[in-house]
């Protein structure tokens, strides 16, 4: 009886050991597959720089609105927003730079712009504003659909946006 119990315990131990070894081999195979995938991704990223960094010259540069005066910095902000809207195929209807707002003493310049664009262009414009240099932040955003202003066939959105950037004197 003791021999049978001993043989039973040995069989259970051998079976559990074989099961654990099999599980260890399966996990090892998963780790190897993940390592191969990581190596492929690393090689791929080394061969080709990200398109957004390679093609967008604005990623490098000063994080501040540069200019000899805050008025020049405001004009640069207005040009930057106008260029983003034009690049996306929108139309800048009006813009107003605020140089004497509550944050102006800290060097912040606000620009409120009204524009019209197709819906896909809106995402492109917002990304262009927030991802490039100098650092710009969207403070307010109001979007009006074509149905809201009586021209549902035009398909163009009316967007009013307030963008904030910080000025730093270049002198």
C-alpha atoms as an extended CHARMM CRD file, in Angstrom:
* protein
*
       171  EXT
         1         1  UNK       CA              0.0000000000        0.0000000000        0.0000000000  PROA      1               0.0000000000
         2         2  UNK       CA              2.8040000000        2.4220000000        0.8540000000  PROA      2               0.0000000000
         3         3  UNK       CA              4.5530000000        1.5640000000       -2.4250000000  PROA      3               0.0000000000
         4         4  UNK       CA              1.3570000000        2.3350000000       -4.3800000000  PROA      4               0.0000000000
         5         5  UNK       CA              0.9750000000        5.6980000000       -2.5970000000  PROA      5               0.0000000000
         6         6  UNK       CA              4.6330000000        6.4760000000       -3.2620000000  PROA      6               0.0000000000
         7         7  UNK       CA              4.2810000000        5.6090000000       -6.9810000000  PROA      7               0.0000000000
         8         8  UNK       CA              1.0900000000        7.7410000000       -7.1540000000  PROA      8               0.0000000000
         9         9  UNK       CA              2.8420000000       10.7450000000       -5.6120000000  PROA      9               0.0000000000
        10        10  UNK       CA              5.8040000000       10.3440000000       -7.9930000000  PROA      10              0.0000000000
        11        11  UNK       CA              3.4190000000       10.1750000000      -10.9920000000  PROA      11              0.0000000000
        12        12  UNK       CA              1.5900000000       13.3290000000       -9.8550000000  PROA      12              0.0000000000
        13        13  UNK       CA              4.9130000000       15.1560000000       -9.3570000000  PROA      13              0.0000000000
        14        14  UNK       CA              6.2270000000       14.0740000000      -12.7800000000  PROA      14              0.0000000000
        15        15  UNK       CA              2.9320000000       15.0550000000      -14.4720000000  PROA      15              0.0000000000
        16        16  UNK       CA              2.8500000000       18.4840000000      -12.8150000000  PROA      16              0.0000000000
        17        17  UNK       CA              6.5290000000       19.0260000000      -13.6810000000  PROA      17              0.0000000000
        18        18  UNK       CA              5.8650000000       18.1680000000      -17.3310000000  PROA      18              0.0000000000
        19        19  UNK       CA              2.8480000000       20.4980000000      -17.3700000000  PROA      19              0.0000000000
        20        20  UNK       CA              4.9180000000       23.3600000000      -15.8940000000  PROA      20              0.0000000000
        21        21  UNK       CA              7.7390000000       22.7700000000      -18.3900000000  PROA      21              0.0000000000
        22        22  UNK       CA              5.2300000000       22.8260000000      -21.2640000000  PROA      22              0.0000000000
        23        23  UNK       CA              3.7530000000       26.0820000000      -19.9690000000  PROA      23              0.0000000000
        24        24  UNK       CA              7.2470000000       27.5560000000      -19.6430000000  PROA      24              0.0000000000
        25        25  UNK       CA              8.0480000000       26.6250000000      -23.2680000000  PROA      25              0.0000000000
        26        26  UNK       CA              4.7860000000       28.2020000000      -24.4970000000  PROA      26              0.0000000000
        27        27  UNK       CA              5.5490000000       31.4380000000      -22.6560000000  PROA      27              0.0000000000
        28        28  UNK       CA              9.0940000000       31.3990000000      -24.0060000000  PROA      28              0.0000000000
        29        29  UNK       CA              7.7170000000       31.1130000000      -27.5490000000  PROA      29              0.0000000000
        30        30  UNK       CA              5.3840000000       34.0780000000      -26.8970000000  PROA      30              0.0000000000
        31        31  UNK       CA              8.2990000000       36.1550000000      -25.6200000000  PROA      31              0.0000000000
        32        32  UNK       CA             10.4030000000       35.2840000000      -28.6690000000  PROA      32              0.0000000000
        33        33  UNK       CA              7.5500000000       36.2650000000      -31.0110000000  PROA      33              0.0000000000
        34        34  UNK       CA              7.0990000000       39.5660000000      -29.1770000000  PROA      34              0.0000000000
        35        35  UNK       CA             10.8500000000       40.2270000000      -29.3190000000  PROA      35              0.0000000000
        36        36  UNK       CA             10.8880000000       39.5710000000      -33.0820000000  PROA      36              0.0000000000
        37        37  UNK       CA              7.9700000000       41.9880000000      -33.5670000000  PROA      37              0.0000000000
        38        38  UNK       CA              9.7110000000       44.6110000000      -31.4500000000  PROA      38              0.0000000000
        39        39  UNK       CA             12.8920000000       44.2100000000      -33.4970000000  PROA      39              0.0000000000
        40        40  UNK       CA             10.8890000000       44.6300000000      -36.7200000000  PROA      40              0.0000000000
        41        41  UNK       CA              9.2290000000       47.7940000000      -35.4230000000  PROA      41              0.0000000000
        42        42  UNK       CA             12.5440000000       49.2040000000      -34.2110000000  PROA      42              0.0000000000
        43        43  UNK       CA             14.1720000000       48.5410000000      -37.5740000000  PROA      43              0.0000000000
        44        44  UNK       CA             11.2110000000       50.0740000000      -39.4010000000  PROA      44              0.0000000000
        45        45  UNK       CA             11.3020000000       53.2540000000      -37.3130000000  PROA      45              0.0000000000
        46        46  UNK       CA             15.0630000000       53.5620000000      -37.7510000000  PROA      46              0.0000000000
        47        47  UNK       CA             14.7990000000       53.3700000000      -41.5290000000  PROA      47              0.0000000000
        48        48  UNK       CA             12.0660000000       55.9720000000      -41.9050000000  PROA      48              0.0000000000
        49        49  UNK       CA             11.6020000000       59.0700000000      -39.7250000000  PROA      49              0.0000000000
        50        50  UNK       CA              7.9990000000       59.8790000000      -38.8380000000  PROA      50              0.0000000000
        51        51  UNK       CA              6.3010000000       61.8020000000      -41.6460000000  PROA      51              0.0000000000
        52        52  UNK       CA              4.9940000000       64.4920000000      -39.3230000000  PROA      52              0.0000000000
        53        53  UNK       CA              8.5000000000       65.3040000000      -38.0880000000  PROA      53              0.0000000000
        54        54  UNK       CA             10.2350000000       64.9620000000      -41.4360000000  PROA      54              0.0000000000
        55        55  UNK       CA              7.8300000000       67.0720000000      -43.4830000000  PROA      55              0.0000000000
        56        56  UNK       CA              6.7840000000       69.7210000000      -40.9790000000  PROA      56              0.0000000000
        57        57  UNK       CA              9.4640000000       72.3630000000      -40.5920000000  PROA      57              0.0000000000
        58        58  UNK       CA              7.5120000000       74.0980000000      -37.8280000000  PROA      58              0.0000000000
        59        59  UNK       CA              8.2270000000       71.3070000000      -35.3560000000  PROA      59              0.0000000000
        60        60  UNK       CA             11.6390000000       72.8060000000      -34.7720000000  PROA      60              0.0000000000
        61        61  UNK       CA             12.0220000000       76.3880000000      -33.6880000000  PROA      61              0.0000000000
        62        62  UNK       CA             11.1740000000       78.6420000000      -30.8250000000  PROA      62              0.0000000000
        63        63  UNK       CA              8.2160000000       77.7290000000      -28.6150000000  PROA      63              0.0000000000
        64        64  UNK       CA              7.4640000000       81.4650000000      -28.2670000000  PROA      64              0.0000000000
        65        65  UNK       CA              6.0180000000       84.0500000000      -30.6280000000  PROA      65              0.0000000000
        66        66  UNK       CA              9.1370000000       85.9540000000      -31.5790000000  PROA      66              0.0000000000
        67        67  UNK       CA              9.1780000000       89.6370000000      -32.4080000000  PROA      67              0.0000000000
        68        68  UNK       CA             10.7750000000       92.8980000000      -31.4210000000  PROA      68              0.0000000000
        69        69  UNK       CA              7.4470000000       94.1040000000      -30.0420000000  PROA      69              0.0000000000
        70        70  UNK       CA              4.2250000000       92.4800000000      -28.9260000000  PROA      70              0.0000000000
        71        71  UNK       CA              2.5360000000       94.0230000000      -32.0000000000  PROA      71              0.0000000000
        72        72  UNK       CA              4.9380000000       92.1920000000      -34.3140000000  PROA      72              0.0000000000
        73        73  UNK       CA              4.3470000000       88.9830000000      -32.3660000000  PROA      73              0.0000000000
        74        74  UNK       CA              0.5920000000       89.4770000000      -32.8290000000  PROA      74              0.0000000000
        75        75  UNK       CA              1.0750000000       89.9190000000      -36.5700000000  PROA      75              0.0000000000
        76        76  UNK       CA              3.1860000000       86.7370000000      -36.6710000000  PROA      76              0.0000000000
        77        77  UNK       CA              0.4080000000       84.8680000000      -34.8520000000  PROA      77              0.0000000000
        78        78  UNK       CA             -2.1270000000       86.1630000000      -37.3580000000  PROA      78              0.0000000000
        79        79  UNK       CA              0.0600000000       85.0340000000      -40.2700000000  PROA      79              0.0000000000
        80        80  UNK       CA              0.5700000000       81.6160000000      -38.6820000000  PROA      80              0.0000000000
        81        81  UNK       CA             -3.1770000000       81.0170000000      -38.2760000000  PROA      81              0.0000000000
        82        82  UNK       CA             -3.9010000000       82.3530000000      -41.7610000000  PROA      82              0.0000000000
        83        83  UNK       CA             -1.3280000000       79.9780000000      -43.2360000000  PROA      83              0.0000000000
        84        84  UNK       CA             -2.8230000000       76.9910000000      -41.3690000000  PROA      84              0.0000000000
        85        85  UNK       CA             -6.3270000000       77.8200000000      -42.6210000000  PROA      85              0.0000000000
        86        86  UNK       CA             -5.1670000000       78.3350000000      -46.2140000000  PROA      86              0.0000000000
        87        87  UNK       CA             -3.1040000000       75.1350000000      -46.1630000000  PROA      87              0.0000000000
        88        88  UNK       CA             -6.1930000000       73.1470000000      -45.1010000000  PROA      88              0.0000000000
        89        89  UNK       CA             -8.3470000000       74.7110000000      -47.8330000000  PROA      89              0.0000000000
        90        90  UNK       CA            -10.3610000000       77.0020000000      -45.5770000000  PROA      90              0.0000000000
        91        91  UNK       CA            -11.0110000000       80.7170000000      -45.8040000000  PROA      91              0.0000000000
        92        92  UNK       CA            -10.1190000000       83.2060000000      -43.0870000000  PROA      92              0.0000000000
        93        93  UNK       CA            -13.0810000000       85.6030000000      -42.8890000000  PROA      93              0.0000000000
        94        94  UNK       CA            -11.8010000000       87.9010000000      -40.1380000000  PROA      94              0.0000000000
        95        95  UNK       CA             -9.2730000000       88.0310000000      -37.3540000000  PROA      95              0.0000000000
        96        96  UNK       CA             -8.5750000000       90.2630000000      -34.3920000000  PROA      96              0.0000000000
        97        97  UNK       CA             -5.4280000000       90.3170000000      -32.2830000000  PROA      97              0.0000000000
        98        98  UNK       CA             -5.8490000000       91.2570000000      -28.6230000000  PROA      98              0.0000000000
        99        99  UNK       CA             -2.6570000000       92.7420000000      -27.2400000000  PROA      99              0.0000000000
       100       100  UNK       CA             -4.0230000000       94.2400000000      -24.0330000000  PROA      100             0.0000000000
       101       101  UNK       CA             -6.0110000000       91.4110000000      -22.4700000000  PROA      101             0.0000000000
       102       102  UNK       CA             -5.7860000000       90.3120000000      -18.8420000000  PROA      102             0.0000000000
       103       103  UNK       CA             -2.7870000000       88.0440000000      -19.5660000000  PROA      103             0.0000000000
       104       104  UNK       CA             -0.9460000000       90.5700000000      -21.7870000000  PROA      104             0.0000000000
       105       105  UNK       CA              1.3370000000       91.6810000000      -18.9560000000  PROA      105             0.0000000000
       106       106  UNK       CA              2.6660000000       88.1000000000      -18.8650000000  PROA      106             0.0000000000
       107       107  UNK       CA              3.3750000000       88.2230000000      -22.6030000000  PROA      107             0.0000000000
       108       108  UNK       CA              0.3250000000       86.3170000000      -23.8550000000  PROA      108             0.0000000000
       109       109  UNK       CA             -1.1950000000       87.3060000000      -27.1990000000  PROA      109             0.0000000000
       110       110  UNK       CA             -4.7560000000       86.3030000000      -28.1170000000  PROA      110             0.0000000000
       111       111  UNK       CA             -6.1090000000       86.0030000000      -31.6400000000  PROA      111             0.0000000000
       112       112  UNK       CA             -9.7980000000       85.5370000000      -32.3850000000  PROA      112             0.0000000000
       113       113  UNK       CA            -10.4390000000       84.3640000000      -35.9380000000  PROA      113             0.0000000000
       114       114  UNK       CA            -13.5820000000       83.5770000000      -37.8890000000  PROA      114             0.0000000000
       115       115  UNK       CA            -13.2070000000       81.1500000000      -40.7730000000  PROA      115             0.0000000000
       116       116  UNK       CA            -15.1370000000       78.9150000000      -43.1180000000  PROA      116             0.0000000000
       117       117  UNK       CA            -14.0400000000       75.4450000000      -44.1350000000  PROA      117             0.0000000000
       118       118  UNK       CA            -15.1640000000       71.9640000000      -45.0290000000  PROA      118             0.0000000000
       119       119  UNK       CA            -15.5590000000       69.5830000000      -42.1190000000  PROA      119             0.0000000000
       120       120  UNK       CA            -12.4130000000       67.4770000000      -42.8510000000  PROA      120             0.0000000000
       121       121  UNK       CA            -10.2780000000       70.6400000000      -42.8930000000  PROA      121             0.0000000000
       122       122  UNK       CA            -11.2060000000       71.4940000000      -39.2980000000  PROA      122             0.0000000000
       123       123  UNK       CA             -9.2390000000       68.6210000000      -37.7910000000  PROA      123             0.0000000000
       124       124  UNK       CA             -6.2450000000       69.4630000000      -39.9570000000  PROA      124             0.0000000000
       125       125  UNK       CA             -6.3020000000       73.0920000000      -38.8390000000  PROA      125             0.0000000000
       126       126  UNK       CA             -6.6350000000       72.2340000000      -35.1550000000  PROA      126             0.0000000000
       127       127  UNK       CA             -3.7560000000       69.7660000000      -35.3590000000  PROA      127             0.0000000000
       128       128  UNK       CA             -1.5980000000       72.2420000000      -37.2640000000  PROA      128             0.0000000000
       129       129  UNK       CA             -2.1930000000       74.9270000000      -34.6430000000  PROA      129             0.0000000000
       130       130  UNK       CA             -1.4950000000       72.7950000000      -31.5790000000  PROA      130             0.0000000000
       131       131  UNK       CA              1.2530000000       70.4880000000      -32.8900000000  PROA      131             0.0000000000
       132       132  UNK       CA              3.5750000000       73.0280000000      -34.4980000000  PROA      132             0.0000000000
       133       133  UNK       CA              5.8980000000       75.7020000000      -33.2900000000  PROA      133             0.0000000000
       134       134  UNK       CA              5.5440000000       78.1520000000      -31.7000000000  PROA      134             0.0000000000
       135       135  UNK       CA              3.3950000000       76.6300000000      -28.9630000000  PROA      135             0.0000000000
       136       136  UNK       CA             -0.1710000000       77.7950000000      -29.5160000000  PROA      136             0.0000000000
       137       137  UNK       CA             -3.1960000000       76.8540000000      -27.4660000000  PROA      137             0.0000000000
       138       138  UNK       CA             -6.8470000000       76.8980000000      -28.4120000000  PROA      138             0.0000000000
       139       139  UNK       CA             -8.7010000000       78.8420000000      -25.7500000000  PROA      139             0.0000000000
       140       140  UNK       CA            -12.1860000000       78.9270000000      -27.2980000000  PROA      140             0.0000000000
       141       141  UNK       CA            -13.7700000000       77.0970000000      -30.2020000000  PROA      141             0.0000000000
       142       142  UNK       CA            -17.2580000000       77.6140000000      -31.6330000000  PROA      142             0.0000000000
       143       143  UNK       CA            -18.4560000000       75.6150000000      -34.6280000000  PROA      143             0.0000000000
       144       144  UNK       CA            -21.6300000000       76.3440000000      -36.5570000000  PROA      144             0.0000000000
       145       145  UNK       CA            -22.9280000000       73.7770000000      -39.0300000000  PROA      145             0.0000000000
       146       146  UNK       CA            -24.2320000000       74.8340000000      -42.4660000000  PROA      146             0.0000000000
       147       147  UNK       CA            -27.7980000000       74.0890000000      -41.3420000000  PROA      147             0.0000000000
       148       148  UNK       CA            -27.3760000000       76.6250000000      -38.5480000000  PROA      148             0.0000000000
       149       149  UNK       CA            -26.9320000000       79.5750000000      -40.8740000000  PROA      149             0.0000000000
       150       150  UNK       CA            -29.3720000000       78.6960000000      -43.6390000000  PROA      150             0.0000000000
       151       151  UNK       CA            -26.9630000000       77.3150000000      -46.2410000000  PROA      151             0.0000000000
       152       152  UNK       CA            -27.2110000000       73.5240000000      -45.8620000000  PROA      152             0.0000000000
       153       153  UNK       CA            -26.0380000000       72.9030000000      -49.4360000000  PROA      153             0.0000000000
       154       154  UNK       CA            -22.7260000000       74.7370000000      -48.9540000000  PROA      154             0.0000000000
       155       155  UNK       CA            -21.2970000000       72.0440000000      -46.6380000000  PROA      155             0.0000000000
       156       156  UNK       CA            -18.9030000000       74.5490000000      -45.0970000000  PROA      156             0.0000000000
       157       157  UNK       CA            -18.6230000000       75.0900000000      -41.3670000000  PROA      157             0.0000000000
       158       158  UNK       CA            -18.3050000000       78.4940000000      -39.7800000000  PROA      158             0.0000000000
       159       159  UNK       CA            -15.7060000000       78.3560000000      -37.0340000000  PROA      159             0.0000000000
       160       160  UNK       CA            -14.7290000000       80.9940000000      -34.5060000000  PROA      160             0.0000000000
       161       161  UNK       CA            -11.5540000000       80.2320000000      -32.6170000000  PROA      161             0.0000000000
       162       162  UNK       CA             -9.4340000000       82.0030000000      -30.0100000000  PROA      162             0.0000000000
       163       163  UNK       CA             -5.7660000000       81.0320000000      -30.0800000000  PROA      163             0.0000000000
       164       164  UNK       CA             -3.2340000000       82.0210000000      -27.4160000000  PROA      164             0.0000000000
       165       165  UNK       CA              0.5450000000       82.1950000000      -27.7340000000  PROA      165             0.0000000000
       166       166  UNK       CA              3.2430000000       83.6150000000      -25.4930000000  PROA      166             0.0000000000
       167       167  UNK       CA              5.4520000000       86.3870000000      -26.8080000000  PROA      167             0.0000000000
       168       168  UNK       CA              9.1520000000       86.6880000000      -26.1620000000  PROA      168             0.0000000000
       169       169  UNK       CA             11.1330000000       89.6720000000      -27.3120000000  PROA      169             0.0000000000
       170       170  UNK       CA             13.8880000000       88.8920000000      -29.7940000000  PROA      170             0.0000000000
       171       171  UNK       CA             15.8340000000       91.9660000000      -28.8000000000  PROA      171             0.0000000000
